[in-house]
Amino acid sequence: MWLLSKYSGTAQVRVTTTQGYRHLDLFSGGTAYESKVGYLKFSQAAVKQIKKDIEILQTVKKGVVNYEWHFFRSSITGKIGADVRLIQLLESGGIRIVIH
């Protein structure tokens, strides 16, 4: 996992939210990291994931004070990023977006 090699920390940290469980791809120094490969289409599952992440960030669960979603280009499709509605939801919730 690229994030783990760059930032170190603990992978797959389980966090309880009012909306159910969420597993952080990586947690390091107060920052939670989510990794996505390819293009993330708009779906209720993606929205639910983002809403859980916003809750985690806003309530400082498990000591999360920063949240970043990292997007990586798919070696199969060549696509990267996310639907603009998802990007807007992430940004409005204070989640930083990093495109690689």
N, CA, C and O atoms as CSV, one atom per row, in Angstrom:
chain,resi,resn,atom,element,x,y,z
A,1,MET,N,N,0.841,-1.177,0.000
A,1,MET,CA,C,0.000,0.000,0.000
A,1,MET,C,C,0.891,1.247,0.000
A,1,MET,O,O,1.727,1.425,0.886
A,2,TRP,N,N,0.701,2.087,-0.986
A,2,TRP,CA,C,1.520,3.275,-1.153
A,2,TRP,C,C,1.419,4.206,0.055
A,2,TRP,O,O,2.432,4.735,0.512
A,3,LEU,N,N,0.224,4.409,0.569
A,3,LEU,CA,C,0.061,5.311,1.705
A,3,LEU,C,C,0.870,4.846,2.910
A,3,LEU,O,O,1.516,5.652,3.579
A,4,LEU,N,N,0.832,3.551,3.183
A,4,LEU,CA,C,1.553,3.008,4.336
A,4,LEU,C,C,3.057,3.192,4.180
A,4,LEU,O,O,3.756,3.471,5.154
A,5,SER,N,N,3.553,3.035,2.959
A,5,SER,CA,C,4.991,3.201,2.747
A,5,SER,C,C,5.419,4.668,2.854
A,5,SER,O,O,6.553,4.956,3.233
A,6,LYS,N,N,4.522,5.585,2.524
A,6,LYS,CA,C,4.863,7.011,2.581
A,6,LYS,C,C,4.660,7.612,3.970
A,6,LYS,O,O,5.489,8.396,4.432
A,7,TYR,N,N,3.567,7.252,4.635
A,7,TYR,CA,C,3.213,7.905,5.890
A,7,TYR,C,C,3.417,7.035,7.128
A,7,TYR,O,O,3.412,7.557,8.242
A,8,SER,N,N,3.593,5.758,6.968
A,8,SER,CA,C,3.624,4.790,8.066
A,8,SER,C,C,2.348,4.936,8.885
A,8,SER,O,O,1.427,5.637,8.465
A,9,GLY,N,N,2.275,4.303,10.020
A,9,GLY,CA,C,1.066,4.381,10.826
A,9,GLY,C,C,0.397,3.022,10.943
A,9,GLY,O,O,1.028,1.986,10.735
A,10,THR,N,N,-0.885,3.035,11.278
A,10,THR,CA,C,-1.653,1.814,11.498
A,10,THR,C,C,-2.707,1.669,10.412
A,10,THR,O,O,-3.489,2.586,10.160
A,11,ALA,N,N,-2.717,0.505,9.772
A,11,ALA,CA,C,-3.682,0.245,8.697
A,11,ALA,C,C,-4.949,-0.394,9.261
A,11,ALA,O,O,-4.915,-1.098,10.269
A,12,GLN,N,N,-6.058,-0.132,8.590
A,12,GLN,CA,C,-7.360,-0.749,8.879
A,12,GLN,C,C,-7.812,-0.565,10.328
A,12,GLN,O,O,-8.170,-1.528,11.006
A,13,VAL,N,N,-7.789,0.679,10.790
A,13,VAL,CA,C,-8.266,1.017,12.125
A,13,VAL,C,C,-9.796,1.087,12.080
A,13,VAL,O,O,-10.371,1.805,11.263
A,14,ARG,N,N,-10.435,0.340,12.958
A,14,ARG,CA,C,-11.905,0.296,12.986
A,14,ARG,C,C,-12.432,1.407,13.884
A,14,ARG,O,O,-11.999,1.562,15.026
A,15,VAL,N,N,-13.387,2.185,13.342
A,15,VAL,CA,C,-13.985,3.295,14.074
A,15,VAL,C,C,-15.497,3.113,14.064
A,15,VAL,O,O,-16.086,2.792,13.032
A,16,THR,N,N,-16.113,3.318,15.208
A,16,THR,CA,C,-17.569,3.238,15.305
A,16,THR,C,C,-18.154,4.630,15.112
A,16,THR,O,O,-17.714,5.591,15.742
A,17,THR,N,N,-19.157,4.732,14.230
A,17,THR,CA,C,-19.872,5.991,14.025
A,17,THR,C,C,-21.346,5.741,14.320
A,17,THR,O,O,-21.755,4.600,14.538
A,18,THR,N,N,-22.133,6.791,14.326
A,18,THR,CA,C,-23.575,6.632,14.526
A,18,THR,C,C,-24.217,5.945,13.320
A,18,THR,O,O,-25.361,5.497,13.386
A,19,GLN,N,N,-23.468,5.868,12.221
A,19,GLN,CA,C,-23.978,5.277,10.977
A,19,GLN,C,C,-23.424,3.871,10.741
A,19,GLN,O,O,-23.694,3.266,9.703
A,20,GLY,N,N,-22.661,3.355,11.685
A,20,GLY,CA,C,-22.051,2.036,11.531
A,20,GLY,C,C,-20.543,2.127,11.604
A,20,GLY,O,O,-19.980,3.187,11.879
A,21,TYR,N,N,-19.900,1.006,11.355
A,21,TYR,CA,C,-18.443,0.941,11.435
A,21,TYR,C,C,-17.793,1.503,10.180
A,21,TYR,O,O,-18.379,1.517,9.097
A,22,ARG,N,N,-16.559,1.967,10.365
A,22,ARG,CA,C,-15.741,2.442,9.241
A,22,ARG,C,C,-14.323,1.977,9.515
A,22,ARG,O,O,-13.837,2.082,10.640
A,23,HIS,N,N,-13.667,1.468,8.501
A,23,HIS,CA,C,-12.260,1.087,8.618
A,23,HIS,C,C,-11.416,2.126,7.897
A,23,HIS,O,O,-11.557,2.336,6.692
A,24,LEU,N,N,-10.534,2.773,8.654
A,24,LEU,CA,C,-9.618,3.750,8.065
A,24,LEU,C,C,-8.532,2.975,7.338
A,24,LEU,O,O,-7.937,2.060,7.908
A,25,ASP,N,N,-8.264,3.332,6.080
A,25,ASP,CA,C,-7.189,2.658,5.351
A,25,ASP,C,C,-5.869,2.811,6.085
A,25,ASP,O,O,-5.072,1.877,6.171
A,26,LEU,N,N,-5.655,4.012,6.612
A,26,LEU,CA,C,-4.423,4.277,7.355
A,26,LEU,C,C,-4.690,5.394,8.353
A,26,LEU,O,O,-5.410,6.348,8.057
A,27,PHE,N,N,-4.099,5.265,9.544
A,27,PHE,CA,C,-4.171,6.320,10.550
A,27,PHE,C,C,-2.761,6.606,11.017
A,27,PHE,O,O,-2.039,5.702,11.439
A,28,SER,N,N,-2.370,7.877,10.939
A,28,SER,CA,C,-1.002,8.260,11.298
A,28,SER,C,C,-0.982,9.689,11.814
A,28,SER,O,O,-1.392,10.612,11.110
A,29,GLY,N,N,-0.511,9.876,13.029
A,29,GLY,CA,C,-0.307,11.220,13.573
A,29,GLY,C,C,-1.524,12.118,13.544
A,29,GLY,O,O,-1.399,13.309,13.261
A,30,GLY,N,N,-2.700,11.579,13.829
A,30,GLY,CA,C,-3.915,12.382,13.845
A,30,GLY,C,C,-4.608,12.504,12.502
A,30,GLY,O,O,-5.675,13.111,12.411
A,31,THR,N,N,-4.021,11.938,11.461
A,31,THR,CA,C,-4.615,12.007,10.122
A,31,THR,C,C,-5.111,10.635,9.688
A,31,THR,O,O,-4.399,9.635,9.788
A,32,ALA,N,N,-6.352,10.613,9.202
A,32,ALA,CA,C,-6.931,9.408,8.610
A,32,ALA,C,C,-6.787,9.525,7.096
A,32,ALA,O,O,-7.007,10.589,6.516
A,33,TYR,N,N,-6.414,8.409,6.466
A,33,TYR,CA,C,-6.209,8.380,5.015
A,33,TYR,C,C,-7.119,7.342,4.383
A,33,TYR,O,O,-7.246,6.222,4.878
A,34,GLU,N,N,-7.750,7.728,3.284
A,34,GLU,CA,C,-8.551,6.815,2.480
A,34,GLU,C,C,-7.904,6.753,1.104
A,34,GLU,O,O,-7.511,7.778,0.547
A,35,SER,N,N,-7.797,5.560,0.566
A,35,SER,CA,C,-7.167,5.356,-0.734
A,35,SER,C,C,-8.192,4.839,-1.732
A,35,SER,O,O,-8.908,3.878,-1.451
A,36,LYS,N,N,-8.265,5.473,-2.893
A,36,LYS,CA,C,-9.174,5.050,-3.960
A,36,LYS,C,C,-8.378,4.916,-5.257
A,36,LYS,O,O,-7.550,5.768,-5.578
A,37,VAL,N,N,-8.634,3.851,-5.989
A,37,VAL,CA,C,-7.965,3.615,-7.267
A,37,VAL,C,C,-9.004,3.693,-8.375
A,37,VAL,O,O,-10.061,3.068,-8.295
A,38,GLY,N,N,-8.694,4.461,-9.405
A,38,GLY,CA,C,-9.616,4.619,-10.523
A,38,GLY,C,C,-10.565,5.775,-10.288
A,38,GLY,O,O,-10.273,6.688,-9.515
A,39,TYR,N,N,-11.709,5.729,-10.962
A,39,TYR,CA,C,-12.711,6.783,-10.870
A,39,TYR,C,C,-13.850,6.307,-9.990
A,39,TYR,O,O,-14.409,5.237,-10.227
A,40,LEU,N,N,-14.202,7.090,-8.974
A,40,LEU,CA,C,-15.278,6.746,-8.059
A,40,LEU,C,C,-16.574,7.371,-8.551
A,40,LEU,O,O,-16.732,8.591,-8.547
A,41,LYS,N,N,-17.497,6.516,-8.973
A,41,LYS,CA,C,-18.804,6.979,-9.441
A,41,LYS,C,C,-19.686,7.358,-8.266
A,41,LYS,O,O,-19.487,6.895,-7.143
A,42,PHE,N,N,-20.661,8.204,-8.543
A,42,PHE,CA,C,-21.628,8.587,-7.516
A,42,PHE,C,C,-22.490,7.383,-7.173
A,42,PHE,O,O,-23.061,6.741,-8.055
A,43,SER,N,N,-22.577,7.083,-5.886
A,43,SER,CA,C,-23.441,5.991,-5.414
A,43,SER,C,C,-23.791,6.264,-3.961
A,43,SER,O,O,-23.111,7.031,-3.280
A,44,GLN,N,N,-24.847,5.636,-3.499
A,44,GLN,CA,C,-25.240,5.799,-2.103
A,44,GLN,C,C,-24.180,5.216,-1.170
A,44,GLN,O,O,-23.983,5.721,-0.065
A,45,ALA,N,N,-23.504,4.166,-1.604
A,45,ALA,CA,C,-22.436,3.571,-0.790
A,45,ALA,C,C,-21.290,4.563,-0.599
A,45,ALA,O,O,-20.753,4.690,0.501
A,46,ALA,N,N,-20.916,5.263,-1.667
A,46,ALA,CA,C,-19.837,6.257,-1.571
A,46,ALA,C,C,-20.263,7.421,-0.675
A,46,ALA,O,O,-19.473,7.910,0.132
A,47,VAL,N,N,-21.509,7.859,-0.819
A,47,VAL,CA,C,-22.024,8.953,0.010
A,47,VAL,C,C,-22.010,8.549,1.477
A,47,VAL,O,O,-21.626,9.339,2.340
A,48,LYS,N,N,-22.429,7.321,1.759
A,48,LYS,CA,C,-22.448,6.840,3.147
A,48,LYS,C,C,-21.040,6.804,3.729
A,48,LYS,O,O,-20.827,7.171,4.884
A,49,GLN,N,N,-20.088,6.362,2.926
A,49,GLN,CA,C,-18.695,6.312,3.368
A,49,GLN,C,C,-18.199,7.723,3.716
A,49,GLN,O,O,-17.565,7.928,4.751
A,50,ILE,N,N,-18.490,8.667,2.860
A,50,ILE,CA,C,-18.061,10.050,3.082
A,50,ILE,C,C,-18.731,10.629,4.329
A,50,ILE,O,O,-18.084,11.315,5.120
A,51,LYS,N,N,-20.018,10.355,4.504
A,51,LYS,CA,C,-20.720,10.872,5.682
A,51,LYS,C,C,-20.133,10.304,6.974
A,51,LYS,O,O,-20.043,11.012,7.977
A,52,LYS,N,N,-19.738,9.042,6.956
A,52,LYS,CA,C,-19.078,8.456,8.127
A,52,LYS,C,C,-17.747,9.165,8.383
A,52,LYS,O,O,-17.409,9.458,9.530
A,53,ASP,N,N,-17.005,9.436,7.331
A,53,ASP,CA,C,-15.710,10.102,7.467
A,53,ASP,C,C,-15.865,11.522,8.002
A,53,ASP,O,O,-15.064,11.974,8.820
A,54,ILE,N,N,-16.883,12.213,7.545
A,54,ILE,CA,C,-17.151,13.569,8.041
A,54,ILE,C,C,-17.479,13.513,9.530
A,54,ILE,O,O,-17.001,14.339,10.306
A,55,GLU,N,N,-18.292,12.542,9.925
A,55,GLU,CA,C,-18.616,12.388,11.345
A,55,GLU,C,C,-17.357,12.109,12.170
A,55,GLU,O,O,-17.162,12.696,13.234
A,56,ILE,N,N,-16.521,11.225,11.679
A,56,ILE,CA,C,-15.272,10.901,12.378
A,56,ILE,C,C,-14.424,12.156,12.555
A,56,ILE,O,O,-13.888,12.405,13.635
A,57,LEU,N,N,-14.306,12.942,11.492
A,57,LEU,CA,C,-13.499,14.159,11.543
A,57,LEU,C,C,-14.118,15.204,12.476
A,57,LEU,O,O,-13.412,15.803,13.287
A,58,GLN,N,N,-15.408,15.420,12.368
A,58,GLN,CA,C,-16.058,16.473,13.147
A,58,GLN,C,C,-16.145,16.149,14.634
A,58,GLN,O,O,-16.208,17.057,15.463
A,59,THR,N,N,-16.149,14.869,14.976
A,59,THR,CA,C,-16.252,14.489,16.387
A,59,THR,C,C,-14.916,14.020,16.956
A,59,THR,O,O,-14.844,13.597,18.109
A,60,VAL,N,N,-13.863,14.094,16.152
A,60,VAL,CA,C,-12.500,13.729,16.544
A,60,VAL,C,C,-12.452,12.305,17.128
A,60,VAL,O,O,-11.770,12.050,18.121
A,61,LYS,N,N,-13.179,11.404,16.497
A,61,LYS,CA,C,-13.166,10.007,16.939
A,61,LYS,C,C,-11.778,9.412,16.730
A,61,LYS,O,O,-11.136,9.656,15.708
A,62,LYS,N,N,-11.323,8.635,17.701
A,62,LYS,CA,C,-10.015,7.964,17.671
A,62,LYS,C,C,-8.866,8.949,17.511
A,62,LYS,O,O,-7.758,8.544,17.161
A,63,GLY,N,N,-9.107,10.238,17.761
A,63,GLY,CA,C,-8.045,11.227,17.651
A,63,GLY,C,C,-7.837,11.767,16.246
A,63,GLY,O,O,-6.820,12.405,15.976
A,64,VAL,N,N,-8.798,11.520,15.335
A,64,VAL,CA,C,-8.685,12.015,13.957
A,64,VAL,C,C,-8.932,13.520,13.937
A,64,VAL,O,O,-10.022,13.982,14.276
A,65,VAL,N,N,-7.923,14.274,13.541
A,65,VAL,CA,C,-8.055,15.729,13.434
A,65,VAL,C,C,-7.901,16.212,11.992
A,65,VAL,O,O,-8.199,17.367,11.686
A,66,ASN,N,N,-7.440,15.332,11.113
A,66,ASN,CA,C,-7.333,15.619,9.674
A,66,ASN,C,C,-7.786,14.380,8.921
A,66,ASN,O,O,-7.633,13.252,9.391
A,67,TYR,N,N,-8.346,14.614,7.744
A,67,TYR,CA,C,-8.789,13.483,6.923
A,67,TYR,C,C,-8.397,13.774,5.483
A,67,TYR,O,O,-8.612,14.878,4.982
A,68,GLU,N,N,-7.818,12.773,4.818
A,68,GLU,CA,C,-7.421,12.922,3.413
A,68,GLU,C,C,-7.905,11.727,2.608
A,68,GLU,O,O,-7.777,10.578,3.030
A,69,TRP,N,N,-8.456,12.018,1.457
A,69,TRP,CA,C,-8.783,10.975,0.485
A,69,TRP,C,C,-7.778,11.091,-0.650
A,69,TRP,O,O,-7.644,12.156,-1.253
A,70,HIS,N,N,-7.068,10.003,-0.947
A,70,HIS,CA,C,-6.061,9.962,-1.999
A,70,HIS,C,C,-6.589,9.146,-3.176
A,70,HIS,O,O,-7.036,8.010,-3.012
A,71,PHE,N,N,-6.529,9.739,-4.357
A,71,PHE,CA,C,-6.985,9.079,-5.579
A,71,PHE,C,C,-5.787,8.721,-6.446
A,71,PHE,O,O,-4.922,9.555,-6.715
A,72,PHE,N,N,-5.752,7.453,-6.881
A,72,PHE,CA,C,-4.671,6.945,-7.712
A,72,PHE,C,C,-5.234,6.482,-9.046
A,72,PHE,O,O,-6.332,5.928,-9.108
A,73,ARG,N,N,-4.482,6.711,-10.106
A,73,ARG,CA,C,-4.911,6.300,-11.445
A,73,ARG,C,C,-4.937,4.779,-11.544
A,73,ARG,O,O,-4.017,4.097,-11.091
A,74,SER,N,N,-5.998,4.266,-12.139
A,74,SER,CA,C,-6.108,2.831,-12.361
A,74,SER,C,C,-5.186,2.429,-13.501
A,74,SER,O,O,-5.203,3.043,-14.568
A,75,SER,N,N,-4.389,1.406,-13.276
A,75,SER,CA,C,-3.507,0.921,-14.346
A,75,SER,C,C,-4.308,0.164,-15.401
A,75,SER,O,O,-3.808,-0.081,-16.499
A,76,ILE,N,N,-5.536,-0.206,-15.081
A,76,ILE,CA,C,-6.374,-0.942,-16.026
A,76,ILE,C,C,-7.206,0.001,-16.889
A,76,ILE,O,O,-7.212,-0.115,-18.114
A,77,THR,N,N,-7.910,0.941,-16.245
A,77,THR,CA,C,-8.793,1.843,-16.995
A,77,THR,C,C,-8.130,3.168,-17.349
A,77,THR,O,O,-8.568,3.854,-18.272
A,78,GLY,N,N,-7.082,3.531,-16.622
A,78,GLY,CA,C,-6.434,4.820,-16.834
A,78,GLY,C,C,-7.184,5.977,-16.183
A,78,GLY,O,O,-6.770,7.129,-16.307
A,79,LYS,N,N,-8.286,5.681,-15.490
A,79,LYS,CA,C,-9.113,6.732,-14.890
A,79,LYS,C,C,-8.665,7.035,-13.470
A,79,LYS,O,O,-8.025,6.226,-12.798
A,80,ILE,N,N,-9.041,8.268,-13.033
A,80,ILE,CA,C,-8.688,8.735,-11.698
A,80,ILE,C,C,-9.713,9.779,-11.259
A,80,ILE,O,O,-10.290,10.482,-12.089
A,81,GLY,N,N,-9.935,9.873,-9.939
A,81,GLY,CA,C,-10.788,10.929,-9.403
A,81,GLY,C,C,-12.145,10.428,-8.972
A,81,GLY,O,O,-12.332,9.247,-8.680
A,82,ALA,N,N,-13.105,11.366,-8.936
A,82,ALA,CA,C,-14.444,11.036,-8.459
A,82,ALA,C,C,-15.470,11.975,-9.071
A,82,ALA,O,O,-15.142,13.056,-9.560
A,83,ASP,N,N,-16.705,11.540,-9.031
A,83,ASP,CA,C,-17.842,12.350,-9.469
A,83,ASP,C,C,-17.808,13.692,-8.733
A,83,ASP,O,O,-17.476,13.734,-7.548
A,84,VAL,N,N,-18.138,14.756,-9.400
A,84,VAL,CA,C,-18.058,16.104,-8.828
A,84,VAL,C,C,-18.916,16.221,-7.571
A,84,VAL,O,O,-18.550,16.962,-6.658
A,85,ARG,N,N,-20.035,15.522,-7.494
A,85,ARG,CA,C,-20.890,15.587,-6.297
A,85,ARG,C,C,-20.175,14.992,-5.082
A,85,ARG,O,O,-20.335,15.477,-3.962
A,86,LEU,N,N,-19.394,13.951,-5.308
A,86,LEU,CA,C,-18.629,13.352,-4.212
A,86,LEU,C,C,-17.499,14.279,-3.784
A,86,LEU,O,O,-17.229,14.436,-2.594
A,87,ILE,N,N,-16.847,14.887,-4.758
A,87,ILE,CA,C,-15.773,15.848,-4.464
A,87,ILE,C,C,-16.334,17.003,-3.624
A,87,ILE,O,O,-15.718,17.413,-2.640
A,88,GLN,N,N,-17.486,17.516,-4.011
A,88,GLN,CA,C,-18.096,18.620,-3.274
A,88,GLN,C,C,-18.455,18.216,-1.846
A,88,GLN,O,O,-18.277,18.999,-0.914
A,89,LEU,N,N,-18.959,16.997,-1.677
A,89,LEU,CA,C,-19.306,16.499,-0.353
A,89,LEU,C,C,-18.057,16.365,0.522
A,89,LEU,O,O,-18.075,16.734,1.696
A,90,LEU,N,N,-16.982,15.840,-0.050
A,90,LEU,CA,C,-15.722,15.725,0.680
A,90,LEU,C,C,-15.226,17.099,1.117
A,90,LEU,O,O,-14.894,17.309,2.284
A,91,GLU,N,N,-15.180,18.022,0.176
A,91,GLU,CA,C,-14.667,19.363,0.475
A,91,GLU,C,C,-15.529,20.081,1.510
A,91,GLU,O,O,-15.005,20.738,2.409
A,92,SER,N,N,-16.849,19.955,1.385
A,92,SER,CA,C,-17.739,20.634,2.334
A,92,SER,C,C,-17.604,20.048,3.740
A,92,SER,O,O,-17.904,20.722,4.726
A,93,GLY,N,N,-17.154,18.799,3.833
A,93,GLY,CA,C,-16.956,18.168,5.127
A,93,GLY,C,C,-15.573,18.364,5.704
A,93,GLY,O,O,-15.267,17.842,6.776
A,94,GLY,N,N,-14.728,19.114,5.002
A,94,GLY,CA,C,-13.391,19.390,5.507
A,94,GLY,C,C,-12.367,18.321,5.212
A,94,GLY,O,O,-11.301,18.283,5.826
A,95,ILE,N,N,-12.692,17.445,4.263
A,95,ILE,CA,C,-11.778,16.362,3.901
A,95,ILE,C,C,-10.923,16.800,2.716
A,95,ILE,O,O,-11.437,17.238,1.686
A,96,ARG,N,N,-9.620,16.673,2.881
A,96,ARG,CA,C,-8.661,17.076,1.846
A,96,ARG,C,C,-8.621,16.013,0.745
A,96,ARG,O,O,-8.671,14.816,1.029
A,97,ILE,N,N,-8.532,16.451,-0.493
A,97,ILE,CA,C,-8.472,15.558,-1.648
A,97,ILE,C,C,-7.077,15.668,-2.261
A,97,ILE,O,O,-6.576,16.763,-2.520
A,98,VAL,N,N,-6.462,14.503,-2.488
A,98,VAL,CA,C,-5.129,14.454,-3.104
A,98,VAL,C,C,-5.220,13.553,-4.328
A,98,VAL,O,O,-5.585,12.382,-4.224
A,99,ILE,N,N,-4.884,14.113,-5.489
A,99,ILE,CA,C,-4.876,13.346,-6.749
A,99,ILE,C,C,-3.424,13.026,-7.084
A,99,ILE,O,O,-2.586,13.926,-7.140
A,100,HIS,N,N,-3.125,11.758,-7.304
A,100,HIS,CA,C,-1.742,11.335,-7.606
A,100,HIS,C,C,-1.570,11.094,-9.087
A,100,HIS,O,O,-0.480,10.733,-9.531
